[in-house]
Amino acid sequence: MVTVHKTSTTLADGRELIYFDDREPWVSGTQTRTLEDPRELPPCSSLSEMRRDPLTGDWVVMAAHRMNRTFMPPANENPLAPTKPGELPTEIPADDYDVVVFENRFPSLNMHMEVGEEFETLVDGFVERAPALGRCEVVCFTADPNSSFRDLPLTRVRTVIEAWVDRTRELSQLPGIRSVFPFENRGPEIGVTLQHPHGQIYSYPFLPPRTRAIVEQAKAYKERTGNDLFQDVIAAEEHGDRVIWNTEHWIGYVPAAAKWPLEIILTPKRKVADFTELSDDEKEELAALYLDILQRVDRFFEGIEKTPYIAAWNQAPVGKDREFGRFHLHLFSLMRSPGRMKYLAGTESAMGAWNNDTTPELIAARLKEVAND
């Protein structure tokens, strides 16, 4: 069990920043982090829109202001580092922190925009158009720019989990939000533009395609069989060769229809919609499991110290169809062999028809082989 102290403040441009502390004297509230942002910044305001593809039904977000966002800055201009005396101020006013969450300075979705009555809801009188009202947040896992999530102590992982719980709860209450998605992109091969260990949280005003597809499949399965799709998947996977982790509360496995050269699903054994519904025991077990997953991922490819990956925390929809979603981690890597990436070319990118360069059984066997005995 971890005790976390939450402190919220406002940055110079009006964006919210939140400290999540697990160390004394901050956790007891006898001392607080630096709250005042010394920078002079214009008020946060950007206009993002989204348009619905009439052929697929998918929403596409358009945020032209992101074209010039920060890209691979030098160490002394790291915007996610603490602000040290005598150095350039960063996004984080304090000279140290445990875990920090703040609104993205270059968001795809945001609430900081004025939408007038003259806003056109159709493009060319046909294609649906809407303001991209949502919220994008950055989650800094540690103040150490040279660390990685796999290196965090167990207590700090629990603090990150509590931050995810808090943000899922708060973001789900924003008007119009339909899906809250915490994730981490790790590695320049994935497209990471800041090397500091961090993740993000997107709160969408629509269901993204994967969430929508899961809902549709689960709903159709329920109508056809009367059963819960996720429970039947767990029952089918639980005693198979692709199961890597099978604990009191969690099951982790390589899915039978894995798309990626390295792919893992981790889900609670009971029906859980999102982070907010996890019990303390489930969160305690998750912290240890997640560290083991990341450490095995980094041993998966010989000669690769840090495997590029995407850790996607899938959560049930907010509101309608919530019962057809299920909380689970979907972690995958685009690396197909040491130093070689799987590029999404014609069949994957153009048609969404996947070819995998390995098999789920081989992936599972390798994950078992690299266990830290």
KALIN-V639031 format. One record per run of one state. SS is the DSSP state (2 for helix, 1 for strand, 0 for the rest). FROM is the first residue (numbers start at 1). TO is the last residue. If there is no record, write none. Layout:
{{SS:FROM:TO} {SS:FROM:TO}}
This chain:
{{0:1:4} {1:5:10} {0:11:15} {1:16:21} {0:22:48} {1:49:52} {0:53:58} {1:59:62} {0:63:63} {2:64:68} {0:69:74} {2:75:77} {0:78:81} {1:82:82} {0:83:91} {1:92:92} {0:93:98} {1:99:103} {0:104:121} {1:122:123} {0:124:126} {1:127:131} {0:132:134} {1:135:140} {0:141:148} {2:149:151} {0:152:153} {2:154:172} {0:173:178} {1:179:186} {0:187:197} {1:198:204} {0:205:208} {2:209:225} {0:226:228} {2:229:237} {0:238:242} {1:243:246} {0:247:249} {1:250:253} {0:254:261} {1:262:268} {0:269:274} {2:275:277} {0:278:279} {2:280:297} {0:298:308} {1:309:314} {0:315:321} {2:322:324} {0:325:327} {1:328:333} {0:334:334} {1:335:337} {0:338:339} {1:340:341} {0:342:345} {2:346:351} {0:352:359} {2:360:369} {0:370:373}}
